[in-house]
Amino acid sequence: MTMSDDEKNPAREVITDYAQQHFRYFRTAEGTVYAQKNGHPVARPIRSQGTTGSHRQELMVGLYKDGRGVFNGTALKEALDLIEALALTEDTQPVHIRVAPGFDGATWLDLGRSDGQSVRIHPTGWDITVPDPREVCWRRTQLTGELPLPVKDTDGKGIDLLFRLTNFANAETECLAMAWLVGCLGPSVPVPAPFLTGPQGAGKSTAGRMLVRIIEGMSGDLRRAPKDEENLIAAVAAGWVTALDNLSHMTPDLSDAMCCIVTGAESVKRALFTDGDVFRARYRRPLLLTGIDVGVLRGDLAERLLPLRLERPRVRRTEAELWAEFEDALPVILGSLLDLAVKIRAAEAETPTDLRMADFAHLCAQFDSTSSLGALNAYRASLDDLNDDVIEGDLLAQTVLQHADSIEPGAEQRMTSTQWLHCLSNVYSGDELRPLPKGWPTTGKVLSDRLKRLQPTLAARGVLIDSGRTKAGRYLEMTRCPGPPPPSSRSRRQRSDRARSPGDKQEEHPGPRRRVLLLLFGGTPPKRRARRAPHFAPRITATTTDTPSFS
């Protein structure tokens, strides 16, 4: 009696041979080994036991369905140990969540489908296809939702549908929301974090969910801010867009963590079940926030935010009705967004050099060269507003500006940090000898650190802070820029409102929807008219009260 080949070979060799015939194994730069089924772009870490299915389970099912048998855990472990060791000698390849760079200047959008179909965005358009596994490796997690197949040739209809379902306050806000969505499709473009604000019942959470679900699918949602940075980083690393809802307070640690999420950082911690090895996690993700007021903002976070204001809707709708219409419109919305992304990326524009988020500022400039909608000016105005918020929430900044008024334009003052502490404390206390507030700097070193953090904020109001060293020691220098100090954005708006004749009719903006359809997709410009209640208004019943049906 002769033995079959499978009976001659140990179980671990049967598993290893089968695995290498049906899967491609590779490692990332961090050393994690992934398995990718032949011809399919989705890769799974071979050591994962996640809820999206592990490679071990995938391998067991394949062996069983192909008639190779059922193997015990010891054989599987030995085979996977060998496969992992062999893969560590292979070339590295990155894995991506939701968006990825491709060949020849293209980028990819993962639709989260089981068949692997994805969107390839290239300089001349976009297509739906299955990517070459050696070009793009997708990583799927429980946060990776499925997107519908986008619709071609929408003529911008999706933009109109999206903003009919939301309550953004003005054309500039809608314009910035579109620019942010386009930025989310770029794997290498850091985008500021939209901060959706407005009165109670303005639909902040609903609008935030819609923006998230355009990128993450209908399973995308808002979540509460984690209590510690480790859980926040874990949530960020598992998805593409991270959305935090109903923020009412911003701790310094949370503020710093958000800065890192927006512009990128790396987390290093001890690897589990090891003595000296470490686990590295690089992350940079689009971030979205909602809330009425988060209190005091720090200047470094303010430069990374994108305020989007909403207004209370005139007509309320049920959740079921609203989301049913959004889900039906999502393929068209996604198609219009992809059309817009192609047009914006093809546009040429100079990169503004005075803004911290230069990549997003360049995207806004490309937007303007395509549509002349004023995205860059709107972005600058939003940063001015945030700068005012930082000053209004920081008594030290207000005191510095008060003292700077006593300096001649173009002149400078130089003192040690301790001398500046006494000077600014006296300015704050005044003739009334007011007690210093809680959180006021207590040493010259603390004051120096606070002023360094406030440098960009104060410079925007015409006050420059510098430091240096002489033989006598270190010093801080305050310079008042020549000419009158730049007015705050709020004072500029107030003057503009006063300049308008009381009899002038202020027509409500029609939103950039119609202008986008004209400038980007062709068509006839409609006559401007006051904004009516949306055409999708439901039956006006008891839901027209001021009690919001959604937040």
C-alpha positions as CSV (number, residue, x, y, z in Angstrom):
1,M,0.0,0.0,0.0
2,T,1.5,3.3,-1.1
3,M,1.1,6.6,0.8
4,S,-0.2,9.7,-0.9
5,D,1.9,12.9,-1.1
6,D,-0.1,14.5,1.7
7,E,0.4,11.5,3.9
8,K,4.1,11.5,3.3
9,N,4.6,15.3,4.1
10,P,4.1,16.6,7.6
11,A,1.0,18.8,8.1
12,R,3.0,22.0,8.5
13,E,4.6,21.4,5.0
14,V,1.2,20.8,3.4
15,I,-0.1,24.1,4.9
16,T,3.0,26.0,4.0
17,D,2.9,24.8,0.3
18,Y,-0.8,25.6,0.0
19,A,-0.3,29.1,1.5
20,Q,2.5,30.0,-0.8
21,Q,0.5,28.9,-3.8
22,H,-2.6,30.9,-3.0
23,F,-1.2,33.9,-1.1
24,R,1.5,36.5,-1.4
25,Y,3.3,37.4,1.8
26,F,5.2,40.6,2.5
27,R,6.3,42.8,5.3
28,T,5.8,46.5,6.0
29,A,8.6,48.9,7.1
30,E,7.5,48.4,10.7
31,G,8.1,44.6,10.3
32,T,4.5,43.4,10.3
33,V,3.9,40.5,7.9
34,Y,0.8,40.6,5.8
35,A,-1.0,38.0,3.6
36,Q,-2.7,38.9,0.4
37,K,-4.8,36.5,-1.6
38,N,-3.5,36.2,-5.2
39,G,-5.2,38.8,-7.4
40,H,-6.9,40.6,-4.5
41,P,-5.9,44.0,-3.1
42,V,-6.9,43.4,0.5
43,A,-4.1,42.3,2.9
44,R,-4.5,40.9,6.4
45,P,-1.8,40.7,9.1
46,I,-1.0,37.0,9.6
47,R,-1.0,37.5,13.4
48,S,-4.3,39.4,13.6
49,Q,-7.2,37.9,15.5
50,G,-9.5,40.9,14.6
51,T,-13.2,41.0,14.1
52,T,-12.8,41.5,10.3
53,G,-11.4,37.9,9.9
54,S,-7.8,36.7,10.4
55,H,-5.5,35.2,7.9
56,R,-5.5,32.0,10.0
57,Q,-9.2,31.6,9.5
58,E,-8.9,32.5,5.8
59,L,-6.2,29.8,5.4
60,M,-8.2,27.1,7.3
61,V,-11.3,27.7,5.1
62,G,-9.2,27.5,1.9
63,L,-7.6,24.2,3.0
64,Y,-11.0,22.7,3.8
65,K,-12.8,23.9,0.7
66,D,-10.0,22.7,-1.6
67,G,-10.1,19.2,0.0
68,R,-6.7,19.4,1.8
69,G,-8.3,18.6,5.1
70,V,-8.7,20.0,8.6
71,F,-5.5,20.7,10.5
72,N,-4.9,21.1,14.2
73,G,-3.7,24.3,15.8
74,T,-0.1,23.1,16.3
75,A,0.4,22.5,12.6
76,L,-1.1,25.8,11.7
77,K,1.1,27.6,14.2
78,E,4.2,25.9,12.9
79,A,3.3,26.7,9.3
80,L,2.6,30.4,10.1
81,D,5.8,30.7,12.0
82,L,7.8,29.5,9.0
83,I,5.8,31.7,6.6
84,E,6.4,34.8,8.8
85,A,10.2,34.0,9.0
86,L,10.4,33.7,5.2
87,A,8.4,36.9,4.6
88,L,10.8,38.9,6.8
89,T,13.4,38.5,4.0
90,E,11.1,40.0,1.3
91,D,11.0,43.6,0.2
92,T,8.8,45.9,2.2
93,Q,5.5,47.3,0.9
94,P,3.1,49.7,2.7
95,V,-0.5,49.0,3.5
96,H,-3.1,51.7,3.3
97,I,-6.5,52.5,4.8
98,R,-9.1,54.0,2.5
99,V,-6.8,56.2,0.3
100,A,-3.4,55.4,-1.2
101,P,-0.9,56.7,-3.7
102,G,-0.6,54.8,-7.0
103,F,1.6,54.7,-10.0
104,D,2.0,57.6,-12.5
105,G,0.6,60.2,-10.2
106,A,-2.7,58.5,-9.5
107,T,-4.4,58.0,-6.2
108,W,-6.8,55.3,-5.1
109,L,-10.0,55.3,-3.0
110,D,-11.0,52.0,-1.4
111,L,-14.7,51.4,-1.7
112,G,-14.6,48.7,1.0
113,R,-16.2,46.1,-1.2
114,S,-15.5,42.4,-0.9
115,D,-14.7,42.2,-4.7
116,G,-11.8,44.7,-4.2
117,Q,-13.2,47.3,-6.6
118,S,-11.7,50.7,-6.0
119,V,-11.6,54.1,-7.6
120,R,-8.4,55.2,-9.4
121,I,-8.1,59.0,-9.6
122,H,-5.7,60.0,-12.3
123,P,-4.8,63.3,-14.0
124,T,-7.4,62.9,-16.8
125,G,-10.3,61.4,-14.8
126,W,-11.3,58.5,-12.6
127,D,-12.2,54.9,-13.1
128,I,-13.6,52.0,-11.1
129,T,-11.3,48.9,-11.2
130,V,-9.5,46.3,-9.0
131,P,-6.0,47.6,-8.4
132,D,-2.9,45.6,-9.0
133,P,-2.0,44.1,-5.6
134,R,1.6,45.2,-6.1
135,E,0.5,48.8,-6.6
136,V,-2.0,49.1,-3.7
137,C,-2.5,46.9,-0.6
138,W,-5.6,47.8,1.3
139,R,-5.9,47.1,5.0
140,R,-9.5,46.6,6.3
141,T,-10.6,47.1,9.9
142,Q,-14.0,47.1,11.6
143,L,-14.1,50.9,10.9
144,T,-13.8,50.3,7.1
145,G,-17.3,50.8,5.7
146,E,-18.5,50.0,2.2
147,L,-19.0,52.9,-0.2
148,P,-21.4,52.7,-3.2
149,L,-20.2,52.7,-6.7
150,P,-19.9,56.4,-7.6
151,V,-21.9,57.7,-10.6
152,K,-20.2,59.0,-13.7
153,D,-21.1,62.3,-15.5
154,T,-23.1,63.9,-12.7
155,D,-22.6,67.5,-13.9
156,G,-22.2,68.5,-10.3
157,K,-25.6,67.4,-9.3
158,G,-24.2,65.7,-6.2
159,I,-22.9,69.0,-4.8
160,D,-26.3,70.5,-5.0
161,L,-27.8,67.4,-3.3
162,L,-25.3,67.5,-0.5
163,F,-25.8,71.1,0.5
164,R,-29.6,70.9,0.2
165,L,-29.4,68.3,3.0
166,T,-27.1,70.5,5.3
167,N,-27.5,73.9,6.9
168,F,-24.1,75.6,6.4
169,A,-24.4,79.3,7.2
170,N,-23.0,80.8,4.0
171,A,-21.3,80.3,0.6
172,E,-17.8,80.5,2.1
173,T,-18.5,77.7,4.5
174,E,-19.9,75.4,1.8
175,C,-16.8,76.2,-0.3
176,L,-14.4,75.2,2.5
177,A,-16.4,72.0,3.2
178,M,-16.0,71.0,-0.4
179,A,-12.3,71.8,-0.3
180,W,-11.9,69.7,2.8
181,L,-13.6,66.7,1.2
182,V,-11.3,66.9,-1.9
183,G,-8.4,67.1,0.5
184,C,-9.5,63.9,2.2
185,L,-9.0,62.0,-1.1
186,G,-5.3,62.9,-1.1
187,P,-3.1,60.5,0.9
188,S,-0.3,63.1,1.2
189,V,-2.2,66.3,1.8
190,P,-2.6,67.3,5.5
191,V,-5.9,69.0,5.9
192,P,-7.1,71.1,8.8
193,A,-9.8,69.7,11.0
194,P,-13.3,71.1,10.3
195,F,-14.9,72.4,13.5
196,L,-18.6,72.4,13.0
197,T,-20.2,75.1,15.2
198,G,-23.5,76.8,15.5
199,P,-26.5,77.1,17.9
200,Q,-28.3,74.2,19.5
201,G,-30.4,72.4,16.9
202,A,-28.3,73.6,13.9
203,G,-27.6,70.0,12.7
204,K,-23.9,70.0,13.5
205,S,-23.8,66.3,14.3
206,T,-25.9,65.4,11.2
207,A,-23.8,67.5,8.9
208,G,-20.6,66.0,10.4
209,R,-22.0,62.5,9.9
210,M,-22.8,63.3,6.2
211,L,-19.3,64.6,5.6
212,V,-17.7,61.5,7.2
213,R,-20.0,59.1,5.4
214,I,-19.1,60.5,2.0
215,I,-15.6,59.2,2.7
216,E,-16.2,56.3,5.1
217,G,-19.6,54.9,3.9
218,M,-22.9,54.7,5.7
219,S,-21.3,52.9,8.7
220,G,-19.1,56.0,9.4
221,D,-20.1,57.8,12.5
222,L,-19.1,60.4,15.2
223,R,-17.8,59.3,18.5
224,R,-17.0,60.8,21.9
225,A,-13.4,61.9,22.5
226,P,-11.5,59.1,24.3
227,K,-10.3,59.9,27.8
228,D,-6.6,59.1,27.1
229,E,-4.3,59.6,24.1
230,E,-3.6,55.9,23.7
231,N,-7.2,55.1,22.9
232,L,-7.5,58.1,20.6
233,I,-4.4,57.0,18.6
234,A,-5.8,53.4,18.4
235,A,-9.1,54.8,17.0
236,V,-7.3,57.1,14.6
237,A,-5.0,54.3,13.3
238,A,-7.9,52.0,12.5
239,G,-9.8,54.3,10.1
240,W,-9.3,57.2,7.8
241,V,-11.5,60.0,9.0
242,T,-11.8,60.4,12.7
243,A,-14.9,62.5,13.9
244,L,-15.3,63.6,17.5
245,D,-18.7,64.8,18.6
246,N,-20.0,67.4,21.1
247,L,-16.7,68.7,22.3
248,S,-17.3,71.1,25.2
249,H,-13.8,71.3,26.7
250,M,-10.3,71.0,25.2
251,T,-7.6,69.8,27.6
252,P,-4.0,70.6,26.7
253,D,-3.2,66.9,26.2
254,L,-6.2,66.5,23.8
255,S,-5.2,69.7,22.0
256,D,-1.7,68.4,21.5
257,A,-2.9,65.0,20.3
258,M,-5.2,66.7,17.8
259,C,-2.3,68.7,16.4
260,C,-0.4,65.5,15.9
261,I,-3.3,63.7,14.2
262,V,-3.7,66.6,11.7
263,T,-0.1,67.1,10.7
264,G,1.3,63.6,11.5
265,A,3.3,62.0,14.3
266,E,4.6,58.7,15.4
267,S,3.7,56.7,18.5
268,V,6.3,54.3,20.0
269,K,5.6,52.0,22.9
270,R,6.8,48.6,24.2
271,A,5.6,45.7,22.1
272,L,3.4,43.3,24.0
273,F,5.1,40.2,25.5
274,T,8.6,41.5,24.9
275,D,11.3,42.9,27.1
276,G,13.0,45.5,24.9
277,D,11.3,45.5,21.5
278,V,9.1,48.5,20.5
279,F,5.9,48.9,18.4
280,R,5.9,51.9,16.1
281,A,2.7,53.5,14.7
282,R,2.8,56.4,12.3
283,Y,-0.4,58.3,11.8
284,R,-1.8,61.3,10.0
285,R,-5.5,61.4,9.4
286,P,-8.3,63.8,8.5
287,L,-10.0,64.9,11.7
288,L,-13.5,66.4,12.2
289,L,-14.9,68.0,15.3
290,T,-18.4,69.3,16.4
291,G,-19.5,71.4,19.3
292,I,-21.1,74.6,20.3
293,D,-18.0,76.0,22.2
294,V,-14.8,74.3,23.3
295,G,-13.7,77.2,25.5
296,V,-10.1,78.4,25.3
297,L,-8.2,77.5,22.1
298,R,-4.4,77.2,22.0
299,G,-2.8,78.9,19.0
300,D,-1.1,75.8,17.6
301,L,-4.4,74.0,17.4
302,A,-6.3,77.0,16.1
303,E,-3.9,77.1,13.1
304,R,-5.0,73.5,12.3
305,L,-8.7,74.0,12.5
306,L,-11.3,74.9,9.8
307,P,-14.4,76.5,11.4
308,L,-17.6,75.6,9.5
309,R,-20.7,77.4,10.9
310,L,-24.2,76.1,10.6
311,E,-27.6,77.7,11.2
312,R,-30.9,76.2,12.5
313,P,-33.0,74.8,9.7
314,R,-36.4,76.3,8.9
315,V,-38.1,73.0,8.4
316,R,-37.4,69.8,10.4
317,R,-37.3,66.3,9.0
318,T,-37.3,62.9,10.6
319,E,-34.0,61.0,10.9
320,A,-35.4,58.1,8.7
321,E,-36.5,60.4,5.9
322,L,-33.2,62.5,6.0
323,W,-30.9,59.5,5.9
324,A,-32.9,57.6,3.3
325,E,-32.5,60.6,1.0
326,F,-28.8,60.9,1.8
327,E,-28.2,57.2,1.1
328,D,-30.0,57.4,-2.2
329,A,-27.9,60.5,-3.2
330,L,-24.5,59.2,-1.9
331,P,-23.5,57.6,-5.3
332,V,-24.1,60.9,-7.1
333,I,-22.5,62.9,-4.3
334,L,-19.4,60.7,-4.4
335,G,-19.3,60.9,-8.2
336,S,-19.5,64.7,-8.2
337,L,-16.7,64.9,-5.5
338,L,-14.5,62.8,-7.7
339,D,-15.2,65.0,-10.7
340,L,-14.3,68.0,-8.6
341,A,-11.1,66.4,-7.3
342,V,-9.9,65.7,-10.8
343,K,-10.5,69.3,-12.0
344,I,-8.9,70.8,-8.9
345,R,-5.8,68.6,-9.1
346,A,-5.3,69.5,-12.7
347,A,-5.3,73.2,-12.0
348,E,-2.1,75.2,-11.5
349,A,-1.7,77.7,-8.7
350,E,1.0,79.3,-6.6
351,T,1.4,78.0,-3.1
352,P,0.8,80.6,-0.3
353,T,3.9,80.7,1.9
354,D,2.4,82.5,4.9
355,L,0.0,79.8,6.1
356,R,0.9,76.9,8.3
357,M,-1.3,74.4,6.5
358,A,0.4,75.1,3.2
359,D,-0.8,72.0,1.4
360,F,-4.4,72.8,2.1
361,A,-3.8,76.5,1.2
362,H,-2.4,75.3,-2.1
363,L,-5.5,73.2,-2.6
364,C,-7.7,76.2,-2.0
365,A,-5.7,78.2,-4.5
366,Q,-6.2,75.4,-7.1
367,F,-9.9,75.5,-6.2
368,D,-10.0,79.3,-6.9
369,S,-8.1,79.0,-10.2
370,T,-10.7,76.4,-11.3
371,S,-13.9,78.1,-10.0
372,S,-13.1,81.6,-8.7
373,L,-15.2,80.8,-5.6
374,G,-12.8,82.5,-3.1
375,A,-11.8,79.4,-1.2
376,L,-8.4,80.8,-0.2
377,N,-9.8,84.1,1.0
378,A,-12.5,82.2,3.0
379,Y,-9.7,80.0,4.6
380,R,-7.7,83.1,5.5
381,A,-10.8,84.7,7.0
382,S,-11.5,81.6,9.1
383,L,-8.0,81.7,10.5
384,D,-8.5,85.4,11.4
385,D,-11.6,84.4,13.3
386,L,-9.7,81.6,15.2
387,N,-6.9,84.0,16.0
388,D,-9.4,86.4,17.6
389,D,-10.8,83.4,19.6
390,V,-7.3,82.6,20.9
391,I,-6.8,86.2,22.0
392,E,-10.2,86.5,23.6
393,G,-9.5,83.3,25.6
394,D,-6.0,84.2,26.7
395,L,-5.6,87.1,29.3
396,L,-1.8,87.1,28.7
397,A,-2.2,87.8,25.0
398,Q,-4.7,90.6,25.8
399,T,-2.2,92.1,28.2
400,V,0.6,91.9,25.7
401,L,-1.5,93.7,23.1
402,Q,-2.5,96.3,25.7
403,H,1.2,97.0,26.6
404,A,2.2,97.0,22.9
405,D,-0.2,100.0,22.4
406,S,2.3,102.0,24.5
407,I,5.2,101.2,22.2
408,E,5.9,103.5,19.3
409,P,5.2,101.9,15.9
410,G,8.4,100.4,14.6
411,A,10.0,100.5,18.0
412,E,11.1,97.7,20.3
413,Q,11.5,96.9,23.9
414,R,14.1,94.4,25.3
415,M,14.1,93.0,28.8
416,T,14.8,89.8,30.7
417,S,11.9,87.4,31.0
418,T,11.7,88.2,34.8
419,Q,11.5,91.9,34.0
420,W,8.8,91.2,31.4
421,L,6.8,89.2,34.0
422,H,6.8,92.2,36.4
423,C,5.9,94.6,33.6
424,L,3.0,92.6,32.2
425,S,1.7,91.7,35.7
426,N,1.6,95.5,36.5
427,V,-0.2,96.2,33.2
428,Y,-2.8,93.6,34.0
429,S,-3.3,94.7,37.7
430,G,-3.6,98.3,36.6
431,D,-4.4,101.1,39.0
432,E,-7.1,99.0,40.6
433,L,-4.5,96.4,41.7
434,R,-6.5,93.6,40.4
435,P,-5.3,90.2,41.6
436,L,-3.6,88.1,38.9
437,P,-5.8,85.4,37.4
438,K,-5.4,81.7,37.8
439,G,-2.9,80.3,35.4
440,W,-0.9,83.5,35.1
441,P,2.8,82.8,34.6
442,T,4.7,82.6,37.9
443,T,8.3,82.6,36.7
444,G,10.2,84.2,33.8
445,K,10.7,80.8,32.3
446,V,7.0,80.0,32.2
447,L,6.3,83.5,30.7
448,S,8.9,82.9,28.0
449,D,7.4,79.6,27.1
450,R,3.9,81.1,26.9
451,L,5.0,83.9,24.7
452,K,6.8,81.6,22.3
453,R,3.5,79.7,21.9
454,L,1.6,82.9,21.3
455,Q,4.1,84.2,18.7
456,P,2.0,83.5,15.6
457,T,-1.2,84.8,17.3
458,L,0.5,88.1,18.3
459,A,2.3,88.5,15.0
460,A,-1.1,88.5,13.3
461,R,-2.0,91.5,15.3
462,G,1.2,93.4,14.6
463,V,3.3,92.5,17.7
464,L,6.5,90.5,17.2
465,I,8.1,88.5,20.0
466,D,11.8,87.5,19.7
467,S,14.4,86.1,22.0
468,G,18.2,86.1,22.1
469,R,21.3,86.2,24.3
470,T,23.9,88.8,25.1
471,K,26.9,88.8,27.5
472,A,24.5,90.0,30.2
473,G,22.2,87.0,29.7
474,R,19.0,86.0,27.9
475,Y,16.4,88.5,26.8
476,L,12.9,88.8,25.3
477,E,12.2,91.5,22.7
478,M,8.8,92.9,21.8
479,T,8.4,94.9,18.6
480,R,5.4,96.8,17.4
481,C,5.2,96.7,13.6
482,P,5.1,100.0,11.8
483,G,1.7,101.4,10.9
484,P,-1.6,100.8,12.6
485,P,-2.1,97.3,14.0
486,P,-4.2,94.9,11.8
487,P,-7.8,95.0,12.9
488,S,-9.4,91.8,14.1
489,S,-11.6,90.0,11.7
490,R,-14.7,90.7,13.8
491,S,-14.0,94.5,13.7
492,R,-13.6,94.3,9.9
493,R,-17.0,92.6,9.6
494,Q,-18.6,95.1,12.0
495,R,-17.3,98.1,9.9
496,S,-18.6,96.3,6.7
497,D,-22.0,95.9,8.3
498,R,-22.1,99.6,9.4
499,A,-21.1,100.7,5.9
500,R,-24.1,98.9,4.4
501,S,-27.1,101.2,4.1
502,P,-29.9,100.2,6.5
503,G,-32.2,100.2,3.5
504,D,-30.1,97.8,1.5
505,K,-31.7,94.4,1.1
506,Q,-29.4,91.6,2.2
507,E,-30.2,88.7,0.1
508,E,-29.5,85.3,1.5
509,H,-26.7,83.6,-0.3
510,P,-27.7,80.9,-2.7
511,G,-24.7,78.8,-1.7
512,P,-21.8,78.0,-4.1
513,R,-23.9,75.2,-5.6
514,R,-25.2,77.0,-8.6
515,R,-21.9,78.8,-9.2
516,V,-20.0,75.5,-9.0
517,L,-22.4,73.9,-11.5
518,L,-21.8,76.8,-13.9
519,L,-18.1,77.3,-13.4
520,L,-17.0,73.7,-13.1
521,F,-19.6,71.7,-15.1
522,G,-21.2,74.2,-17.5
523,G,-24.7,75.4,-17.6
524,T,-26.8,78.6,-17.5
525,P,-26.4,80.9,-14.5
526,P,-29.7,81.1,-12.7
527,K,-31.3,84.3,-11.5
528,R,-30.3,85.2,-8.0
529,R,-33.2,85.0,-5.6
530,A,-33.8,84.7,-1.9
531,R,-33.2,81.3,-0.5
532,R,-36.5,79.4,-0.1
533,A,-37.2,76.5,2.2
534,P,-35.6,73.4,0.6
535,H,-37.6,71.7,-2.1
536,F,-37.5,68.5,-0.2
537,A,-39.5,70.0,2.7
538,P,-41.8,67.4,4.3
539,R,-45.3,67.8,5.5
540,I,-45.3,70.7,7.9
541,T,-46.6,69.3,11.1
542,A,-45.6,69.4,14.8
543,T,-42.0,69.0,13.7
544,T,-41.8,72.7,12.8
545,T,-41.3,73.6,16.4
546,D,-38.0,74.8,17.8
547,T,-37.3,71.5,19.4
548,P,-34.6,69.9,17.2
549,S,-35.3,66.4,15.8
550,F,-31.6,65.9,15.2
551,S,-28.5,67.5,16.4
